């Protein structure tokens, strides 16, 4: 009887990574790989008599913890995280897995009662919470943050490309950013939010970065309103504004309206996430559409891969974004 090859042996013979082999053999449609490589992997696996391992942890196959950094009230105000969370729960049910939502005030369940943990976000959690989940020894999947270099699987959207597209739409020297930070002691010139990093890097390369044009809230409509209301006191406001999420953008619209500033005639506005609120804002928001439902579903599929295949490896799934034009910044 011929010895069955391992996924690593197939990967070495095919000249690709074990993660690529795993995803191809699992028919992962989000993987970007050419057809020649795909067929080579299938032929190599067949020739080497590879059969996917199905070692399961019977005592830990039933329940996933889905953790959020925000409480239920803030989750409803920013439907981005709500959409990811509910889609993950729906996919878990479809896959025959139970799921339990863990908010910041909730204690993490006993690791012995879980099979894996899905974390929506990363930087937003307290160090204690992050240490707790890492020390659990359970498989971890992070959504909305690239944790590949930290050794954990992740599911993300291509926000870097989205920010570049938003900046190119404006093509102006003075482009303001309304961003968020949960730490009251934040450094406005070094915010942890990835949208800020992409904004700063791009404008700095053009010699156009100005920290005075960065306004900070905490991702809620009220904080967006307060940040822009304070910014307008200077009497001079840029003709273009990018908001880190739709919730803060809606707060900004209220501040502009009270000040008699028209959008988009006086200030053009682009926000991120394209939640339901973006379409029904007044004026409707031009917003970066993110595949939140697909991200939620993918997080469970990645987790299931980790649970069922001991050689699945560590990998990242990236979904494209799309700028949806509406009234706040019409397409030129």
C-alpha positions as CSV (number, residue, x, y, z in Angstrom):
1,X,0.0,0.0,0.0
2,X,1.4,3.4,-1.0
3,X,2.1,5.9,1.7
4,X,-0.4,8.9,1.7
5,X,1.4,12.2,1.1
6,X,1.0,15.1,3.5
7,X,-0.1,18.6,2.4
8,X,3.4,19.9,2.9
9,X,4.8,17.2,0.7
10,X,2.3,18.1,-2.0
11,X,3.2,21.8,-1.7
12,X,6.9,21.1,-2.0
13,X,6.4,19.0,-5.1
14,X,4.1,21.6,-6.7
15,X,6.3,24.5,-5.8
16,X,3.7,26.4,-3.8
17,X,3.0,27.1,-0.1
18,X,1.0,24.6,2.1
19,X,-1.7,27.3,2.6
20,X,-2.2,27.6,-1.2
21,X,-2.5,23.8,-1.5
22,X,-5.0,23.7,1.3
23,X,-7.2,26.5,-0.1
24,X,-7.1,25.1,-3.7
25,X,-8.1,21.6,-2.5
26,X,-10.9,23.2,-0.4
27,X,-12.2,25.0,-3.5
28,X,-11.6,28.5,-1.9
29,X,-13.1,30.9,-4.5
30,X,-11.5,33.9,-2.9
31,X,-8.0,32.6,-3.6
32,X,-6.2,34.4,-6.5
33,X,-4.3,31.7,-8.3
34,X,-4.1,31.0,-12.1
35,X,-5.7,27.9,-13.6
36,X,-2.4,26.3,-14.5
37,X,-1.2,26.4,-10.9
38,X,-4.6,25.1,-9.7
39,X,-4.5,22.1,-12.1
40,X,-0.9,21.4,-11.1
41,X,-1.9,21.2,-7.5
42,X,-4.8,18.8,-8.2
43,X,-2.6,16.6,-10.4
44,X,0.2,16.5,-7.9
45,X,-2.1,15.7,-5.0
46,X,-3.7,12.8,-7.0
47,X,-0.3,11.5,-8.1
48,X,1.0,11.5,-4.5
49,X,-2.2,9.8,-3.2
50,X,-3.1,12.8,-1.0
51,X,-6.4,12.6,0.9
52,X,-7.5,15.6,3.1
53,X,-7.1,14.9,6.8
54,X,-10.3,15.1,8.7
55,X,-9.0,14.9,12.3
56,X,-11.6,16.6,14.4
57,X,-11.7,17.6,18.0
58,X,-15.0,16.0,19.1
59,X,-15.1,17.8,22.4
60,X,-14.5,21.2,20.8
61,X,-16.3,20.9,17.5
62,X,-19.6,22.5,18.6
63,X,-19.1,26.1,19.6
64,X,-17.3,29.2,18.4
65,X,-16.9,32.5,20.3
66,X,-17.4,35.6,18.1
67,X,-15.8,38.5,19.9
68,X,-16.5,42.2,19.3
69,X,-14.6,45.2,20.7
70,X,-17.8,47.4,20.8
71,X,-20.9,47.0,23.0
72,X,-24.4,46.3,21.6
73,X,-25.3,50.0,21.5
74,X,-22.3,51.0,19.4
75,X,-22.7,48.0,17.2
76,X,-26.1,49.1,16.1
77,X,-24.9,52.7,15.5
78,X,-22.1,51.3,13.2
79,X,-23.7,48.6,11.1
80,X,-20.4,47.6,9.6
81,X,-19.6,45.3,12.6
82,X,-23.2,44.2,13.0
83,X,-23.2,42.9,9.4
84,X,-19.9,41.0,9.9
85,X,-21.1,39.5,13.2
86,X,-24.6,38.4,12.0
87,X,-23.1,36.9,8.8
88,X,-20.6,34.9,10.8
89,X,-23.3,33.6,13.1
90,X,-25.5,32.6,10.1
91,X,-22.5,30.8,8.4
92,X,-21.7,29.0,11.7
93,X,-25.3,27.7,11.9
94,X,-25.1,26.6,8.3
95,X,-21.9,24.7,9.0
96,X,-23.4,22.9,12.0
97,X,-21.5,25.0,14.6
98,X,-23.0,26.8,17.5
99,X,-21.8,30.4,18.2
100,X,-21.7,32.7,21.1
101,X,-21.3,36.5,20.8
102,X,-18.9,38.0,23.3
103,X,-19.1,41.8,24.0
104,X,-16.4,43.7,25.9
105,X,-18.2,43.4,29.3
106,X,-18.7,39.6,28.8
107,X,-16.2,37.1,30.3
108,X,-14.5,34.8,27.8
109,X,-16.0,31.3,28.1
110,X,-13.9,28.5,29.4
111,X,-11.6,27.4,26.5
112,X,-12.6,23.8,27.2
113,X,-16.1,24.7,26.0
114,X,-15.0,26.2,22.7
115,X,-13.5,25.0,19.5
116,X,-12.2,28.3,18.2
117,X,-12.5,32.1,18.6
118,X,-13.3,34.7,15.9
119,X,-12.2,38.2,16.7
120,X,-13.8,41.1,14.8
121,X,-11.1,43.8,15.0
122,X,-7.7,43.8,16.7
123,X,-6.3,47.1,17.8
124,X,-9.6,48.1,19.5
125,X,-9.3,45.4,22.1
126,X,-7.7,45.8,25.5
127,X,-4.3,44.1,26.0
128,X,-5.9,42.0,28.6
129,X,-8.5,40.7,26.2
130,X,-6.0,39.9,23.5
131,X,-3.7,38.1,25.9
132,X,-6.7,36.1,27.2
133,X,-7.7,34.8,23.8
134,X,-4.1,34.1,22.7
135,X,-3.4,32.2,25.9
136,X,-6.5,30.1,25.4
137,X,-4.5,27.9,22.9
138,X,-7.6,27.8,20.6
139,X,-7.5,28.4,16.8
140,X,-8.0,32.2,16.2
141,X,-9.3,34.1,13.2
142,X,-9.2,37.9,13.1
143,X,-11.6,39.9,10.9
144,X,-11.0,43.4,9.7
145,X,-7.2,43.4,10.6
146,X,-4.3,41.8,8.9
147,X,-2.7,39.6,11.6
148,X,-0.8,37.3,9.2
149,X,2.6,38.6,10.4
150,X,1.5,37.9,14.0
151,X,0.9,34.3,13.1
152,X,-2.9,34.3,12.9
153,X,-5.3,33.8,10.0
154,X,-7.2,36.9,9.0
155,X,-10.1,38.1,6.8
156,X,-9.8,41.7,5.5
157,X,-10.9,44.2,3.0
158,X,-8.5,46.0,0.6
159,X,-8.8,49.4,2.4
160,X,-5.4,50.5,1.1
161,X,-6.7,50.5,-2.5
162,X,-9.9,52.1,-1.3
163,X,-8.1,55.1,0.3
164,X,-6.0,55.6,-2.8
165,X,-9.1,55.7,-4.9
166,X,-10.8,58.2,-2.6
167,X,-7.7,60.5,-2.6
168,X,-7.5,60.3,-6.4
169,X,-11.1,61.4,-6.7
170,X,-10.4,64.7,-4.9
171,X,-7.0,65.4,-6.5
172,X,-6.7,68.5,-4.2
173,X,-3.9,69.6,-1.9
174,X,-6.1,70.1,1.1
175,X,-8.0,66.9,1.9
176,X,-9.2,66.5,5.5
177,X,-9.6,63.2,7.3
178,X,-12.3,62.5,10.0
179,X,-10.9,59.4,11.8
180,X,-11.5,57.5,15.0
181,X,-9.6,56.4,18.1
182,X,-10.9,54.7,21.2
183,X,-8.1,55.9,23.4
184,X,-8.7,59.3,24.9
185,X,-4.9,59.8,25.0
186,X,-4.4,59.3,21.3
187,X,-1.6,60.8,19.3
188,X,-3.2,62.6,16.4
189,X,-0.1,62.2,14.3
190,X,0.1,58.4,14.9
191,X,-3.5,57.0,15.0
192,X,-3.7,53.2,15.0
193,X,-6.5,53.1,12.4
194,X,-5.3,51.7,9.1
195,X,-7.2,54.3,7.1
196,X,-5.2,57.0,8.8
197,X,-1.9,55.3,8.0
198,X,-2.8,55.0,4.3
199,X,-4.0,58.6,4.2
200,X,-0.9,59.9,5.9
201,X,1.5,57.8,3.8
202,X,-0.1,58.8,0.5
203,X,-0.3,62.5,1.2
204,X,3.2,62.7,2.8
205,X,4.6,61.2,-0.4
206,X,3.1,64.1,-2.3
207,X,4.3,66.6,0.3
208,X,0.7,67.4,1.2
209,X,0.2,65.8,4.7
210,X,-1.0,68.4,7.3
211,X,-1.8,67.0,10.8
212,X,-4.1,70.0,11.4
213,X,-6.5,68.5,8.8
214,X,-6.9,65.4,10.8
215,X,-10.0,65.4,13.1
216,X,-10.7,62.6,15.5
217,X,-13.8,61.1,17.1
218,X,-14.6,57.6,18.3
219,X,-16.4,56.2,15.3
220,X,-19.9,57.3,16.5
221,X,-22.2,59.9,14.8
222,X,-22.0,62.2,17.9
223,X,-18.2,62.2,17.9
224,X,-18.2,63.0,14.2
225,X,-20.5,65.9,14.8
226,X,-18.5,67.2,17.6
227,X,-15.2,66.9,15.8
228,X,-16.3,68.8,12.7
229,X,-18.2,71.4,14.7
230,X,-15.0,72.2,16.6
231,X,-13.0,72.2,13.3
232,X,-15.4,74.7,11.7
233,X,-14.6,77.2,14.4
234,X,-11.3,78.0,12.6
235,X,-13.3,79.6,9.9
236,X,-11.4,77.8,7.1
237,X,-12.3,74.2,6.1
238,X,-11.0,72.1,3.2
239,X,-13.2,71.5,0.2
240,X,-12.8,67.7,0.6
241,X,-13.3,65.4,3.6
242,X,-12.8,61.6,4.0
243,X,-14.6,60.0,6.9
244,X,-13.4,56.7,8.4
245,X,-17.0,55.3,8.6
246,X,-20.5,56.2,7.7
247,X,-21.5,56.9,11.3
248,X,-19.1,59.7,11.8
249,X,-19.9,61.0,8.3
250,X,-23.5,61.4,9.3
251,X,-22.4,63.4,12.3
252,X,-20.3,65.6,10.0
253,X,-23.3,66.2,7.8
254,X,-25.3,67.5,10.8
255,X,-22.4,69.9,11.7
256,X,-22.1,71.2,8.1
257,X,-25.9,71.8,7.9
258,X,-25.9,73.8,11.2
259,X,-23.0,75.9,9.9
260,X,-24.8,76.6,6.5
261,X,-22.2,74.6,4.6
262,X,-23.6,72.7,1.6
263,X,-22.5,69.2,0.7
264,X,-21.2,68.7,-2.0
265,X,-21.3,72.3,-3.3
266,X,-19.0,73.6,-0.5
267,X,-17.5,70.4,0.8
268,X,-17.3,67.0,-0.9
269,X,-17.5,64.0,1.4
270,X,-16.5,60.4,1.0
271,X,-17.0,57.8,3.8
272,X,-16.1,54.2,4.4
273,X,-18.1,51.0,4.7
274,X,-21.3,51.7,2.7
275,X,-23.7,50.6,5.4
276,X,-27.5,51.1,5.0
277,X,-27.2,54.4,6.7
278,X,-25.0,55.8,3.8
279,X,-27.7,55.3,1.2
280,X,-30.4,57.0,3.3
281,X,-28.3,59.9,4.7
282,X,-29.2,63.4,3.5
283,X,-27.5,63.9,1.2
284,X,-26.8,60.3,0.4
285,X,-23.1,59.4,1.1
286,X,-20.6,58.4,-1.5
287,X,-19.0,55.5,0.4
288,X,-16.4,52.7,0.0
289,X,-18.4,49.5,-0.2
290,X,-17.0,46.6,1.9
291,X,-18.2,43.0,1.5
292,X,-19.0,42.7,5.2
293,X,-21.3,39.7,4.7
294,X,-18.7,37.8,2.7
295,X,-16.1,38.6,5.3
296,X,-18.3,37.3,8.1
297,X,-19.0,34.1,6.2
298,X,-15.3,33.7,5.2
299,X,-14.2,33.9,8.9
300,X,-16.2,30.8,9.7
301,X,-15.0,28.9,6.7
302,X,-11.4,29.7,7.6
303,X,-12.0,28.6,11.2
304,X,-13.6,25.4,9.9
305,X,-10.5,24.8,7.8
306,X,-8.3,25.2,10.8
307,X,-10.4,22.8,12.9
308,X,-10.7,20.1,10.2
309,X,-7.2,20.2,8.6
310,X,-4.2,20.1,10.9
311,X,-2.0,21.2,8.0
312,X,-4.2,24.2,6.9
313,X,-1.5,26.7,7.7
314,X,-1.8,30.4,8.3
315,X,-3.3,32.5,5.6
316,X,-5.2,35.7,4.8
317,X,-8.3,36.2,2.7
318,X,-8.7,39.7,1.1
319,X,-11.9,41.0,-0.4
320,X,-12.0,43.9,-2.9
321,X,-13.7,47.2,-2.2
322,X,-15.7,49.5,-4.4
323,X,-16.4,53.2,-4.3
324,X,-20.2,53.8,-4.6
325,X,-20.9,57.3,-5.8
326,X,-23.9,59.2,-4.4
327,X,-24.9,62.8,-3.7
328,X,-22.1,63.8,-1.2
329,X,-19.5,63.4,-3.9
330,X,-20.9,62.8,-7.4
331,X,-18.8,61.0,-9.9
332,X,-17.0,63.5,-12.2
